[in-house]
């Protein structure tokens, strides 16, 4: 298992290096960047479409955010304010730990902006208690990091929680954040590995009529086996299914999540049931137009228009 993980990390490192150099050479709005990115997405999708022997898992600490980015894949600009329920989360983690023998390949605390959660350090402590040897990280836009109390930094140091910074073109002191992390011996990295600020966004459009071929959508989806999310006793195979309720409510749509699209954790008796669930296309895949991915959308604030997601 360690050799498999090392191999995945090496492939990820190579793809990350290629991506970072492409961004520095070609403008994100250029045709070469788009063509290379499409090829990269196909390679990345194929790399993760493999039978599982371990699992990446994540939770939304908060679905809402203190930024308002257009085309947000977590639907944060249109999400109502909500926080991860600590009691439910603890129960879910206990069951997941029992199923996996306290082992995951990685565990991520995401959002929205996870640092908005008033009990964020408790979320980290619970994760580490149940998964003592797992790589645990949280993703943040960094706006709140330098204002967090010393007890926060002491907690992530004690629990060995890594910082993954999303590099948006916003006013934050990245050098000071890195310095702070080093002073507490806290791991720091960028989401996607790129230290180049994101100037352009990508859009992964939804097909509200649900006419996309299931297998095709599934086969070229980069979320497979990477964006598994857990909330209130339910395992979601991707963050689109996990957050679609916000899209439906805000735009008065009905992209249906069926019983086949999710897995009820309390019904699972063996971890292989989870692996098998994650390794098959879902009825919801018909709503994902993965071939229609759009590049070169200038970074900016969401106007909360449906065209940002369709």
C-alpha positions in Angstrom: 0.0 0.0 0.0 2.9 2.4 0.8 4.4 1.7 -2.6 1.0 2.4 -4.3 0.7 5.7 -2.4 4.3 6.7 -3.3 3.6 6.0 -7.0 0.5 8.1 -6.9 2.4 10.9 -5.2 5.1 10.8 -7.9 2.5 11.0 -10.7 0.8 13.9 -8.9 4.1 15.7 -8.5 4.9 15.3 -12.2 1.5 16.5 -13.3 1.6 19.4 -10.8 5.1 20.5 -12.2 3.8 20.4 -15.8 0.7 22.4 -14.9 2.7 25.1 -13.1 5.1 25.5 -16.0 2.3 25.6 -18.5 0.7 28.5 -16.6 4.0 30.4 -16.6 4.5 29.9 -20.4 1.0 30.1 -21.9 -1.8 32.6 -20.8 -4.8 30.7 -19.4 -7.0 32.2 -22.1 -4.8 30.9 -24.9 -5.7 28.0 -27.2 -2.5 26.0 -26.3 -3.4 26.2 -22.6 -6.9 25.0 -23.3 -5.8 22.1 -25.5 -3.1 21.0 -23.0 -5.5 21.4 -20.1 -8.1 19.2 -21.8 -5.5 16.5 -22.3 -4.4 16.9 -18.7 -7.9 16.5 -17.5 -8.3 13.3 -19.4 -5.1 11.9 -18.0 -6.0 12.9 -14.5 -9.4 11.4 -14.7 -8.1 8.1 -16.1 -5.5 8.0 -13.3 -8.1 8.1 -10.6 -10.6 5.7 -12.3 -9.1 2.6 -10.6 -10.5 0.1 -8.1 -10.0 1.4 -4.6 -8.0 -0.2 -1.8 -8.0 2.9 0.3 -9.9 6.2 0.2 -9.7 9.9 0.1 -12.4 11.5 2.3 -13.5 15.1 3.1 -16.0 17.1 4.9 -17.4 20.6 4.4 -16.8 22.5 7.7 -18.9 25.3 6.2 -20.6 25.4 2.9 -20.6 29.2 2.7 -17.5 31.4 2.3 -16.0 34.8 2.9 -15.2 35.1 -0.7 -17.7 35.3 -3.6 -15.9 33.6 -6.5 -17.8 33.1 -9.8 -18.2 29.5 -11.0 -17.5 28.1 -7.5 -17.7 24.3 -7.7 -18.8 24.1 -4.1 -21.8 26.5 -4.9 -20.6 28.7 -2.0 -21.9 32.1 -3.4 -25.5 30.7 -3.4 -25.2 28.5 -0.3 -27.0 29.4 2.9 -24.9 29.8 6.0 -24.4 26.4 7.6 -21.8 24.6 9.7 -20.8 21.0 10.1 -22.7 19.4 13.0 -20.0 18.3 15.4 -22.0 15.5 17.0 -23.0 14.0 13.7 -19.5 14.4 12.4 -18.0 12.6 15.4 -20.5 9.7 14.9 -19.6 9.5 11.2 -15.9 9.5 11.9 -16.3 6.7 14.4 -18.1 4.5 11.9 -15.6 5.3 9.1 -12.7 4.5 11.4 -14.2 1.2 12.3 -14.8 0.3 8.6 -11.3 1.3 7.5 -9.3 0.2 10.5 -8.5 3.9 11.2 -6.8 4.3 7.9 -7.5 6.7 5.0 -5.1 7.8 2.2 -6.0 11.4 3.1 -8.7 13.4 4.9 -9.6 17.0 3.9 -11.5 19.7 5.8 -12.9 22.0 3.1 -15.7 24.5 2.3 -16.7 27.2 1.5 -14.2 28.5 4.0 -13.6 26.0 6.8 -12.1 28.6 9.2 -15.5 30.2 9.5 -16.6 27.2 11.6 -16.5 28.3 15.3 -15.4 24.8 16.3 -12.8 24.2 13.6 -10.1 23.0 16.0 -12.5 20.4 17.4 -13.0 19.2 13.8 -9.3 18.7 13.5 -8.9 17.0 16.9 -11.7 14.5 16.1 -10.2 13.7 12.7 -6.7 13.0 14.3 -8.2 11.0 17.1 -9.8 8.6 14.7 -7.1 8.6 12.1 -3.7 8.9 13.8 -1.6 8.0 10.7 -3.6 9.7 8.0 -2.5 12.8 6.1 -5.0 15.5 7.2 -5.3 18.9 5.7 -7.6 21.9 5.4 -8.2 24.1 2.3 -8.4 27.8 2.9 -8.4 31.1 0.9 -6.1 32.4 3.7 -8.0 35.6 4.6 -8.6 34.5 8.2 -5.3 32.6 8.8 -3.2 35.4 10.3 -6.1 36.5 12.6 -6.5 33.0 14.1 -5.6 32.8 17.8 -2.4 31.0 19.0 -4.6 28.1 20.3 -5.5 27.4 16.7 -1.9 27.2 15.6 -1.1 25.1 18.6 -3.9 22.7 17.7 -2.9 22.2 14.1 0.7 21.7 15.2 -0.3 19.1 17.8 -2.7 17.3 15.4 -0.3 17.5 12.5 -2.8 19.3 10.2 -1.5 20.7 6.9 -2.5 24.0 5.4 -3.5 23.9 1.7 -3.8 27.5 0.4 -6.0 28.4 -2.6 -4.0 31.0 -4.4 -6.5 33.6 -5.5 -5.6 37.1 -6.6 -6.6 38.7 -3.3 -4.7 40.8 -0.8 -3.2 38.4 1.7 0.4 38.2 3.1 1.4 34.8 1.8 5.0 35.2 3.0 3.8 36.0 6.5 1.5 33.0 6.5 4.3 30.7 5.4 6.5 32.2 8.1 3.8 31.6 10.7 3.4 28.0 9.6 7.2 27.4 9.8 7.3 28.9 13.3 4.8 26.2 14.4 6.4 23.5 12.2 3.0 23.2 10.3 3.0 21.8 6.8 2.1 24.3 4.1 1.3 23.8 0.4 -0.8 25.4 -2.3 -4.0 23.8 -3.6 -3.0 22.1 -6.9 0.7 22.8 -5.9 0.7 26.2 -7.8 2.1 29.3 -6.2 1.0 31.4 -9.2 -2.2 33.3 -8.3 -5.3 32.1 -10.1 -6.4 34.9 -12.6 -8.8 32.9 -14.6 -11.5 30.4 -13.6 -12.8 27.1 -15.1 -16.4 26.2 -15.3 -17.7 22.7 -15.1 -21.2 23.2 -16.5 -24.3 21.4 -15.4 -26.9 20.1 -17.9 -30.2 20.9 -16.1 -32.1 18.7 -18.5 -30.0 15.7 -17.6 -29.2 14.5 -21.1 -25.5 13.6 -20.7 -24.5 9.9 -21.2 -23.7 8.5 -17.8 -20.7 6.5 -18.7 -19.1 9.3 -20.7 -19.6 11.8 -17.9 -18.2 9.4 -15.4 -15.2 8.4 -17.5 -13.9 11.9 -18.0 -14.8 13.2 -14.5 -11.8 14.4 -12.5 -13.8 14.3 -9.2 -13.9 10.5 -9.2 -12.2 9.0 -6.1 -10.8 12.5 -5.2 -13.8 14.5 -3.9 -15.6 12.0 -1.8 -17.6 13.9 0.9 -19.3 12.8 4.1 -22.1 14.6 5.9 -24.8 13.6 8.4 -24.4 9.9 7.9 -24.3 10.1 4.1 -21.3 9.5 1.7 -21.4 11.5 -1.5 -19.2 10.4 -4.4 -18.4 14.0 -5.4 -18.8 17.6 -4.2 -21.3 18.3 -7.0 -23.8 15.9 -5.6 -23.0 17.0 -2.1 -23.7 20.6 -2.8 -26.4 20.5 -5.5 -29.2 21.2 -3.0 -27.9 24.8 -2.9 -28.2 25.1 -6.7 -31.6 23.6 -6.7 -32.9 25.9 -4.0 -31.4 29.1 -5.2 -32.5 28.6 -8.9 -35.6 26.6 -8.2 -34.4 23.6 -10.1 -34.8 19.9 -9.6 -31.6 18.1 -10.4 -32.5 14.9 -8.5 -30.2 13.1 -6.1 -31.5 9.5 -5.9 -30.9 6.7 -3.4 -28.4 5.3 -5.9 -26.3 8.5 -5.9 -25.4 8.4 -2.2 -24.5 5.8 0.4 -25.9 5.7 3.9 -23.0 5.1 6.2 -24.9 3.3 9.0 -26.0 0.6 6.5 -22.5 -0.2 5.5 -21.0 -3.4 7.0 -17.8 -3.7 5.0 -15.5 -1.1 3.5 -15.6 -2.9 0.2 -19.2 -1.8 -0.1 -18.0 1.8 -0.1 -15.3 1.0 -2.7 -17.8 -0.7 -5.0 -20.2 2.3 -4.6 -17.5 4.8 -5.6 -16.3 2.8 -8.6 -19.6 2.9 -10.5 -21.3 5.7 -12.5 -24.2 7.3 -10.7 -27.7 8.4 -12.1 -26.7 12.0 -11.3 -23.8 11.9 -13.8 -26.4 12.7 -16.5 -26.4 16.3 -15.2 -22.7 16.8 -15.6 -21.5 18.1 -19.0 -17.9 17.3 -18.5 -17.1 17.7 -22.2 -18.3 21.3 -22.0 -15.7 22.5 -19.5 -14.9 26.2 -20.1 -11.5 27.8 -19.6 -10.3 31.4 -19.4 -13.1 32.9 -17.4 -11.7 36.0 -15.7 -11.6 35.7 -11.9 -14.1 37.9 -10.2 -17.1 38.1 -7.9 -20.2 35.9 -8.6 -23.3 37.7 -9.8 -25.2 34.6 -8.7 -26.4 34.0 -12.2 -27.3 30.5 -13.3 -25.0 30.7 -16.3 -22.0 30.5 -13.9 -22.9 26.8 -13.4 -24.6 25.8 -16.6 
